[in-house]
Amino acid sequence: MLYKVYKRYIGLLNKIAKNHQEDLLKDTYAQYNKYFSELYLVANKELRIHQRITLNIKRSKLDKILKGM
């Protein structure tokens, strides 16, 4: 369950970034990042290896997008 929630959060932020809505992306990230970072840490301990790798890849892509802004 935690895997799906975090994956959807990352997907939402990526979709916002693709639509070039930088203000919305910054606001959403600033508002929800603390909660989802804690969720990521908990989920990462409980996941199977392939799910952990998938989340790490998605998170690194999001970090690259945020650094480019």
PyRosetta script that sets phi, psi and omega in degrees:
from pyrosetta import init, pose_from_sequence

init()
pose = pose_from_sequence("MLYKVYKRYIGLLNKIAKNHQEDLLKDTYAQYNKYFSELYLVANKELRIHQRITLNIKRSKLDKILKGM")
pose.set_psi(1, -45.4)
pose.set_omega(1, 179.3)
pose.set_phi(2, -62.1)
pose.set_psi(2, -36.1)
pose.set_omega(2, 178.9)
pose.set_phi(3, -59.9)
pose.set_psi(3, -47.6)
pose.set_omega(3, -178.2)
pose.set_phi(4, -65.8)
pose.set_psi(4, -40.5)
pose.set_omega(4, -179.1)
pose.set_phi(5, -64.0)
pose.set_psi(5, -48.1)
pose.set_omega(5, -179.1)
pose.set_phi(6, -67.0)
pose.set_psi(6, -38.5)
pose.set_omega(6, 179.2)
pose.set_phi(7, -62.8)
pose.set_psi(7, -39.6)
pose.set_omega(7, 178.0)
pose.set_phi(8, -68.0)
pose.set_psi(8, -37.6)
pose.set_omega(8, 177.2)
pose.set_phi(9, -61.4)
pose.set_psi(9, -47.7)
pose.set_omega(9, 178.9)
pose.set_phi(10, -63.3)
pose.set_psi(10, -40.6)
pose.set_omega(10, 178.2)
pose.set_phi(11, -62.4)
pose.set_psi(11, -40.2)
pose.set_omega(11, 177.8)
pose.set_phi(12, -63.5)
pose.set_psi(12, -45.3)
pose.set_omega(12, 179.5)
pose.set_phi(13, -64.7)
pose.set_psi(13, -37.7)
pose.set_omega(13, 176.9)
pose.set_phi(14, -66.0)
pose.set_psi(14, -38.8)
pose.set_omega(14, 178.7)
pose.set_phi(15, -65.3)
pose.set_psi(15, -41.4)
pose.set_omega(15, 177.1)
pose.set_phi(16, -62.5)
pose.set_psi(16, -41.7)
pose.set_omega(16, -180.0)
pose.set_phi(17, -65.1)
pose.set_psi(17, -39.8)
pose.set_omega(17, 179.7)
pose.set_phi(18, -65.3)
pose.set_psi(18, -29.1)
pose.set_omega(18, 178.8)
pose.set_phi(19, -85.6)
pose.set_psi(19, 5.8)
pose.set_omega(19, 176.7)
pose.set_phi(20, 58.5)
pose.set_psi(20, 38.7)
pose.set_omega(20, 176.9)
pose.set_phi(21, -102.4)
pose.set_psi(21, 73.8)
pose.set_omega(21, -172.6)
pose.set_phi(22, -63.4)
pose.set_psi(22, -39.0)
pose.set_omega(22, -179.9)
pose.set_phi(23, -63.8)
pose.set_psi(23, -44.5)
pose.set_omega(23, 178.9)
pose.set_phi(24, -64.6)
pose.set_psi(24, -39.5)
pose.set_omega(24, 178.8)
pose.set_phi(25, -62.7)
pose.set_psi(25, -46.7)
pose.set_omega(25, 179.7)
pose.set_phi(26, -62.8)
pose.set_psi(26, -44.1)
pose.set_omega(26, -179.8)
pose.set_phi(27, -64.6)
pose.set_psi(27, -45.2)
pose.set_omega(27, -179.8)
pose.set_phi(28, -63.7)
pose.set_psi(28, -44.5)
pose.set_omega(28, 180.0)
pose.set_phi(29, -63.6)
pose.set_psi(29, -44.2)
pose.set_omega(29, -179.1)
pose.set_phi(30, -64.6)
pose.set_psi(30, -37.9)
pose.set_omega(30, -176.0)
pose.set_phi(31, -75.9)
pose.set_psi(31, -39.1)
pose.set_omega(31, -171.2)
pose.set_phi(32, -109.7)
pose.set_psi(32, -4.2)
pose.set_omega(32, -174.0)
pose.set_phi(33, -62.0)
pose.set_psi(33, -41.1)
pose.set_omega(33, -177.8)
pose.set_phi(34, -61.1)
pose.set_psi(34, -47.4)
pose.set_omega(34, -179.5)
pose.set_phi(35, -61.9)
pose.set_psi(35, -47.7)
pose.set_omega(35, -175.8)
pose.set_phi(36, -74.8)
pose.set_psi(36, -25.1)
pose.set_omega(36, 174.1)
pose.set_phi(37, -67.1)
pose.set_psi(37, -41.6)
pose.set_omega(37, 176.5)
pose.set_phi(38, -65.1)
pose.set_psi(38, -40.7)
pose.set_omega(38, 177.4)
pose.set_phi(39, -62.1)
pose.set_psi(39, -40.4)
pose.set_omega(39, 178.6)
pose.set_phi(40, -61.7)
pose.set_psi(40, -43.6)
pose.set_omega(40, -179.4)
pose.set_phi(41, -63.5)
pose.set_psi(41, -40.8)
pose.set_omega(41, 178.7)
pose.set_phi(42, -69.0)
pose.set_psi(42, -45.9)
pose.set_omega(42, -177.4)
pose.set_phi(43, -65.3)
pose.set_psi(43, -36.3)
pose.set_omega(43, -176.7)
pose.set_phi(44, -63.3)
pose.set_psi(44, -30.1)
pose.set_omega(44, 179.5)
pose.set_phi(45, -75.6)
pose.set_psi(45, -27.9)
pose.set_omega(45, -172.8)
pose.set_phi(46, -98.6)
pose.set_psi(46, -7.4)
pose.set_omega(46, -172.7)
pose.set_phi(47, -87.2)
pose.set_psi(47, 158.1)
pose.set_omega(47, 171.0)
pose.set_phi(48, -74.0)
pose.set_psi(48, 163.6)
pose.set_omega(48, -172.7)
pose.set_phi(49, -60.4)
pose.set_psi(49, -41.5)
pose.set_omega(49, -178.0)
pose.set_phi(50, -69.7)
pose.set_psi(50, -33.1)
pose.set_omega(50, 176.8)
pose.set_phi(51, -70.3)
pose.set_psi(51, -38.1)
pose.set_omega(51, 178.7)
pose.set_phi(52, -63.6)
pose.set_psi(52, -42.2)
pose.set_omega(52, 179.3)
pose.set_phi(53, -64.8)
pose.set_psi(53, -42.7)
pose.set_omega(53, 178.8)
pose.set_phi(54, -59.6)
pose.set_psi(54, -46.8)
pose.set_omega(54, 179.6)
pose.set_phi(55, -65.1)
pose.set_psi(55, -39.2)
pose.set_omega(55, 179.3)
pose.set_phi(56, -64.1)
pose.set_psi(56, -39.4)
pose.set_omega(56, 178.0)
pose.set_phi(57, -65.5)
pose.set_psi(57, -46.7)
pose.set_omega(57, -179.8)
pose.set_phi(58, -63.4)
pose.set_psi(58, -39.5)
pose.set_omega(58, 179.9)
pose.set_phi(59, -67.7)
pose.set_psi(59, -39.2)
pose.set_omega(59, 179.5)
pose.set_phi(60, -67.2)
pose.set_psi(60, -36.5)
pose.set_omega(60, 176.2)
pose.set_phi(61, -63.5)
pose.set_psi(61, -41.4)
pose.set_omega(61, 178.6)
pose.set_phi(62, -65.1)
pose.set_psi(62, -40.6)
pose.set_omega(62, 177.9)
pose.set_phi(63, -60.3)
pose.set_psi(63, -39.7)
pose.set_omega(63, 177.8)
pose.set_phi(64, -64.4)
pose.set_psi(64, -40.9)
pose.set_omega(64, 178.8)
pose.set_phi(65, -63.5)
pose.set_psi(65, -44.4)
pose.set_omega(65, -178.2)
pose.set_phi(66, -68.2)
pose.set_psi(66, -33.5)
pose.set_omega(66, 177.6)
pose.set_phi(67, -70.1)
pose.set_psi(67, -29.6)
pose.set_omega(67, -179.3)
pose.set_phi(68, -76.1)
pose.set_psi(68, -9.0)
pose.set_omega(68, -177.3)
pose.set_phi(69, -86.4)
pose.dump_pdb("model.pdb")
